[in-house]
Amino acid sequence: MNKNYSLEDITFIAKELISNTKHKVLLFYGDMGVGKTTLIKEICKTIGSDDIISSPTFSLVNEYHTNTSEIIYHFDFYRIENDEEALDIGIEEYFSSGHWCLIEWPENIKNLLPLNASEVIINLTDNNFRNIQLK
């Protein structure tokens, strides 16, 4: 998956990411305002969550539930200052839970990331499309 997309394609993108991910840990890379949280909202909706999805910028992690009792953890490590903060919230337990873990700003905890995670790299193109790569 490496194409240019517009906002109208977001449901398709979410479905593609979910179906092409081997593990339930997705690392979202991209500049501020590129659409990471918007895409995560659509992924949560596609997985089956009716919860209100918002960026956990200050709490570090939000927990959402699906209509099939599945749990989704949404992390935002933009403001994290060191690995200890992530360890203090029990990051290792979240990552090994088997539940969806959707992580914004993973580069800020790169020493703690699980090896089985998939990377979602979002870049804004010159014509206001998003180029999305799944690695």
Kinemage of the C-alpha trace (Angstrom):
@kinemage 1
@onewidth
@group {chain A} dominant
@subgroup {mainchain}
@vectorlist {calphas} color= white
{ca met a 1} P 0.000 0.000 0.000
{ca asn a 2} L 1.750 3.121 -1.228
{ca lys a 3} L -0.564 5.492 -3.062
{ca asn a 4} L -1.841 9.039 -2.847
{ca tyr a 5} L -5.238 9.407 -1.173
{ca ser a 6} L -7.745 12.124 -0.390
{ca leu a 7} L -10.024 12.376 2.635
{ca glu a 8} L -12.819 10.760 0.617
{ca asp a 9} L -10.725 7.563 0.533
{ca ile a 10} L -10.372 7.281 4.313
{ca thr a 11} L -12.797 4.362 4.794
{ca phe a 12} L -10.997 2.377 2.095
{ca ile a 13} L -7.619 3.189 3.656
{ca ala a 14} L -8.771 2.081 7.114
{ca lys a 15} L -10.076 -1.233 5.760
{ca glu a 16} L -6.853 -1.818 3.820
{ca leu a 17} L -4.676 -1.141 6.861
{ca ile a 18} L -6.726 -3.447 9.079
{ca ser a 19} L -6.736 -6.291 6.564
{ca asn a 20} L -3.034 -5.966 5.690
{ca thr a 21} L -1.709 -5.765 9.236
{ca lys a 22} L -0.273 -8.987 10.609
{ca his a 23} L -0.337 -7.793 14.219
{ca lys a 24} L -2.597 -5.376 15.996
{ca val a 25} L 0.117 -2.807 16.683
{ca leu a 26} L 0.226 0.123 14.246
{ca leu a 27} L 2.828 2.886 14.480
{ca phe a 28} L 1.718 6.143 12.855
{ca tyr a 29} L 4.495 8.373 11.543
{ca gly a 30} L 3.930 11.799 10.021
{ca asp a 31} L 4.219 15.498 10.639
{ca met a 32} L 1.815 17.419 12.855
{ca gly a 33} L -1.516 17.903 11.077
{ca val a 34} L -0.971 15.259 8.398
{ca gly a 35} L -4.044 13.265 9.500
{ca lys a 36} L -2.824 10.562 11.908
{ca thr a 37} L -5.671 11.057 14.398
{ca thr a 38} L -8.252 11.346 11.603
{ca leu a 39} L -7.105 8.019 10.180
{ca ile a 40} L -7.094 6.414 13.638
{ca lys a 41} L -10.687 7.593 14.182
{ca glu a 42} L -11.708 5.847 10.969
{ca ile a 43} L -9.800 2.670 11.874
{ca cys a 44} L -11.599 2.546 15.242
{ca lys a 45} L -14.951 3.059 13.522
{ca thr a 46} L -14.123 0.343 10.981
{ca ile a 47} L -13.114 -2.090 13.733
{ca gly a 48} L -16.508 -1.420 15.336
{ca ser a 49} L -16.111 1.278 17.980
{ca asp a 50} L -18.864 3.816 18.517
{ca asp a 51} L -16.813 5.612 21.180
{ca ile a 52} L -15.785 9.226 20.737
{ca ile a 53} L -12.210 9.048 19.491
{ca ser a 54} L -9.847 11.856 20.445
{ca ser a 55} L -6.123 12.234 20.668
{ca pro a 56} L -4.790 11.248 24.102
{ca thr a 57} L -2.166 13.987 24.004
{ca phe a 58} L -2.145 14.632 27.754
{ca ser a 59} L -3.257 11.248 29.120
{ca leu a 60} L -0.901 9.319 26.765
{ca val a 61} L -3.477 6.553 26.203
{ca asn a 62} L -7.220 6.324 25.557
{ca glu a 63} L -9.152 3.070 25.674
{ca tyr a 64} L -12.033 2.405 23.300
{ca his a 65} L -14.409 -0.547 23.035
{ca thr a 66} L -15.995 -2.145 19.996
{ca asn a 67} L -19.471 -3.582 19.608
{ca thr a 68} L -17.860 -7.053 19.860
{ca ser a 69} L -16.153 -6.230 23.200
{ca glu a 70} L -12.766 -5.805 21.575
{ca ile a 71} L -10.448 -3.200 23.122
{ca ile a 72} L -8.512 -0.568 21.197
{ca tyr a 73} L -5.693 1.390 22.830
{ca his a 74} L -4.828 4.748 21.262
{ca phe a 75} L -1.505 6.283 22.286
{ca asp a 76} L -0.090 9.741 21.649
{ca phe a 77} L 3.535 10.126 22.665
{ca tyr a 78} L 4.029 13.632 21.267
{ca arg a 79} L 4.595 15.199 24.694
{ca ile a 80} L 6.454 12.313 26.307
{ca glu a 81} L 9.846 13.306 27.670
{ca asn a 82} L 11.496 9.940 28.299
{ca asp a 83} L 10.990 6.179 28.167
{ca glu a 84} L 10.276 6.082 31.903
{ca glu a 85} L 6.958 7.893 31.377
{ca ala a 86} L 5.825 5.178 28.977
{ca leu a 87} L 7.045 2.437 31.278
{ca asp a 88} L 5.167 4.060 34.172
{ca ile a 89} L 1.832 3.664 32.351
{ca gly a 90} L 2.574 -0.017 31.711
{ca ile a 91} L 3.342 0.236 28.009
{ca glu a 92} L 4.769 -3.280 27.850
{ca glu a 93} L 1.499 -4.760 29.149
{ca tyr a 94} L -0.508 -2.826 26.568
{ca phe a 95} L 1.739 -4.003 23.733
{ca ser a 96} L 1.568 -7.645 24.813
{ca ser a 97} L -2.215 -7.591 25.474
{ca gly a 98} L -3.217 -8.827 22.022
{ca his a 99} L -5.534 -5.828 21.648
{ca trp a 100} L -5.267 -3.138 18.998
{ca cys a 101} L -2.566 -0.579 19.820
{ca leu a 102} L -2.629 2.518 17.609
{ca ile a 103} L 0.392 4.707 18.354
{ca glu a 104} L 0.972 8.299 17.320
{ca trp a 105} L 4.523 9.692 17.601
{ca pro a 106} L 6.153 6.270 18.142
{ca glu a 107} L 9.561 7.767 17.377
{ca asn a 108} L 9.467 9.275 20.882
{ca ile a 109} L 9.594 5.792 22.474
{ca lys a 110} L 11.610 3.998 19.786
{ca asn a 111} L 13.520 1.903 22.352
{ca leu a 112} L 10.268 0.425 23.687
{ca leu a 113} L 8.434 -0.423 20.462
{ca pro a 114} L 7.486 -4.057 19.855
{ca leu a 115} L 9.233 -5.809 16.989
{ca asn a 116} L 5.944 -7.085 15.562
{ca ala a 117} L 4.525 -3.608 14.881
{ca ser a 118} L 3.533 -2.319 11.450
{ca glu a 119} L 4.498 1.186 10.395
{ca val a 120} L 2.026 3.567 8.773
{ca ile a 121} L 3.880 6.497 7.227
{ca ile a 122} L 1.779 9.474 6.147
{ca asn a 123} L 3.137 12.345 4.094
{ca leu a 124} L 1.311 15.314 2.625
{ca thr a 125} L 1.874 15.697 -1.119
{ca asp a 126} L 2.102 18.929 -3.084
{ca asn a 127} L -1.530 18.668 -4.214
{ca asn a 128} L -2.917 18.125 -0.672
{ca phe a 129} L -3.240 14.366 -1.005
{ca arg a 130} L -1.791 11.976 1.572
{ca asn a 131} L 0.809 9.421 0.581
{ca ile a 132} L 0.373 6.424 2.898
{ca gln a 133} L 2.838 3.573 3.203
{ca leu a 134} L 2.362 0.422 5.263
{ca lys a 135} L 5.591 -1.302 6.271
